[in-house]
Amino acid sequence: MESYLPELNGMIQGIRKGRNVYEGYQRGWGIQFGGLKEKILKDPLYKDAFAIARDRTIMSEENRMNIFLLLRFFIDKLPFGHIVEYGSYRGGSAIFMAYVAKKLYPGMKVFALDSYEGMPSTDKNVDAHNAGDFGDVDFHALQQRVQDLGLDNLILVKGFFESTNDSVMSQAGKISFAHIDCDIQPAVRYSYEGVRPFMVDGGYIVFDDATVSSCIGATEVVEDLLIRRDGLNSEQIWPHFVFRAFANEA
């Protein structure tokens, strides 16, 4: 497919310290400063995907655009794997990703994990959110919407991650794109630990809210586990954290 990504003259391409800085700049700098936002808004695939998801998503436009770029131009460079989302709320971003994946990657599934009944108890040492937040979900209506849209590649998985993740990973086998959007420290920690062993080489781990002012718990997981413990370096810090899961650091 024809790419409209910016070219960064003079920058070295390739993997360095477990990340592709050039590609990270293409997306993050391109959206923020490089005129890429206007090009995405004209992309028919983006417009169609957003049209069917917009009433169910609260994701920022920049984050949605970054996910779109990753799906449209980058995950096809990886070994085949499915998509998993931890924290789907009313299903908007899952619907968006499933539509894009269905158009581009036959056989690729999107697993959308959520309690669909709100958050569990939270750690008030670090998390601003409270039990029951994001509980205004009509799960049956969401299921009906997915069915009406014909998104047979979107699997809604109801329940807390600790009860559902093992089954999802056994079905999926390999994950090429993990979208972690669950706000609070325990859930973000479990999501990362639960998906990490199943990531394809070079797979993308995207944290939606680890740079959001109300989600320092999510930030702490990135600091403690990915950066300090696992020695990972982010490929993007804007509009959200993006890391790569390489089998061997390059």
N, C-alpha and C positions, 0 to 999 in steps of 0.2 A: 504494500500500500504506500502511496505517496506520503512523504513526511513533510510537515511544515515546521519542524523543530528548528530552533536557531542554531547557527554554526558559530562556534566560539574560536575565532582565529588565534592561533598561537598556543592554545591549551593542549596538553598531552592527553590522549585518550587511552583507555584501558584501566585495569584494576590496580589500585595502589592502596595499601593498608586496608584491604578488605572492602573497598568501595570504589565506585567509578565516579570520580569527581566531575568529570566532563558531563556525564549524563545527568548527574544531580543538578548541575548548573543549568543544563538545557531546560529542565523542568522548572526548578524553583526560580532561578533568575529570569527564565523566559516568561513565566507567568507574572512575576512581580515587576520586572523592568523591561523585558524584551518584546513586548507587543504580542505575546502568545495568547493572552486572554481573548483578544478580539478574534483570533483565528479559530480558537476552540469554539467560541460562541457561534461561528458560522459552519462548524462541522456538522453535517446532517446526522451522523451517528450520535454525537453528543446531544444535539437538540431533541432527537427522538427519545433517547434514554431518559433525559431530564424531564421531558413532557409527561411521561408515565409515572415518574417518581416524585415530582415536585411537591405534591400535596402530602407526602408522607416522610419528608426528610427535613431535618434542621441543620444539616451539614453546611458549613460555609462554602461559598462558591469556589474559593481558591482550593480548598481541600478536595472538593469533588472534581475539579479540573485536573488536579495532580493525579488522582486515582485514575481518571480517564486516560491521561497520557501514559501512565504505567501499563494499563491494560491494552491500549491501542498500539503502542510503539515499542514496548520493552519486554513484556513477559513472553512474547513469541521467540525471544532469543534464549530462553531457558528450557531445560528439560520439562516435559509435560507434567503439570500438576494442577490440582483443583484450587479453588478459592475458598477461604474460610473467613467469616466475620464474627468476631466476639463483641456482642453488643449491637443489636439491630433495631431496638426500640420499635418504631412503627413500620419498619421494613423498607424505608425509602432508598437508602444507599444499597441495600441488598438487591432490590428490584433494579436499580440503576446498573449495578455491576453485572447482574444476571442477563440483562438485555444486551449489554455490550459483549459479554462473553458468548452469548448464544449466536450473535451475528459474526463473531470473529473466530471462535474456537469450538468447533463441533466436539461434543463429548465432555467439555469442561463443565463442572458443576460448581455452584455456589452454595455453601453450607452456612446458614444464617442462625447463629446461636444466641439465644436470649431467654430470660425467664418469661418475657412478654407479660410480666405482672409487676414489674418494678424492681428496684434494687433491694438487696438483702441489707442486714445491719452493716454499718460502716464503721471504720476506725476513726474516731474523732480526734486522734492525735495528728492526723494528716489529711483526712478526706473531708471536703466541705459538703459533699452530698449526704443525704439521709436515706434511711430505709423507706422504701415506697416511691422514691423519685422515679420518674419516667414510667409510672404504672398505668397511665391512661391509654392502654392498648386494647383494641378489640381484636383478639387473635383470630377469631372466626372470620371477621371481615377481611383481615389481611390474607388469610388462606384463600378466600374467595377472589380477592383481587389478583393474586398470583395465578390462580386457575383461569380467570377471565383473560389475563394477558397471555396465556399460553406459555408461561415460563416454566416448562417442565424440567429445566436445569437448576431451578432454585429450590433448595431443600430447607424448609423452616424447621428448626430444632428447638423445641420448647423445654425449658428447664435450666437449672443452674449448671454452670460449666462442669463442675465436679461430677455431675451425674450423667452428662451427655458427651463430653469430649472424647472419651475412649472409644465409644461407639462410632462417632463421626470419623475419627482418625482411622479406625479399622476399615470403614467404608471407602474413605478417600485414598488412603495409602500414601500419596504424595501431595504436598501443597506447594504451589508456586507463588501464592500471594496470600498473606495473612493481614487482615485489617482488624486491628485491636482498638476498639472504641467503647470501652466499658468504664472509663472515668475513675474508678476507685482502685486503691492499691491492691487489695487481695485478688480482685477479678483480673486486673491487668497482669499481675504476677502469674496467676494460674494460666492465663491465656498464653503468655509467652513460653512458660515452661511446658505447657501442653502441646504446643504446635512445633516447638523448636526441633525435636527429633525427626519430624516428618517433612521438613522443608527440603525442596530440591536444591541442588548446588546453585548458589547465586540467587535464591528466592528472596522475595521482598517481604519485609516485616514492617508494616506501616502503623504508627501510633497516632491516632486521630487527635487525642486530647492531652498528650504529655507536654505540650507547650501552651496549654490553656490555663488561664489564671485561676480557675476553680478546681484544678486537677493536679495539685502537687503530688498527690499519692501516685498518680501515673508517672509523673516525672521521676519520682524516687525509684521506681522500678527500673526505668531506663538507666538511671545513674548507678544503682547498686548491682543490677544483674548484667545488663548488656555492656555497659562501659567498664565498670570496675572488675566484675567477676569474669566476664567472657571476653573482655578486651576488644569489643567491637567499636568501630567508628561509623558515625552516621554519614549516609550519602546525601541526605538533605536535612536541614534544620528548619526549613520553611517551604511550604505552609504548615508542614508537620514533620515529625521525625520519620526518616526512612532509613532502615538498616538492611544489609544483605546477609544472607545465611550461606556463607561459603564453607565448604567442607574443609578446605585448607586455606589459610590466609595467604593472599597474594600481595 
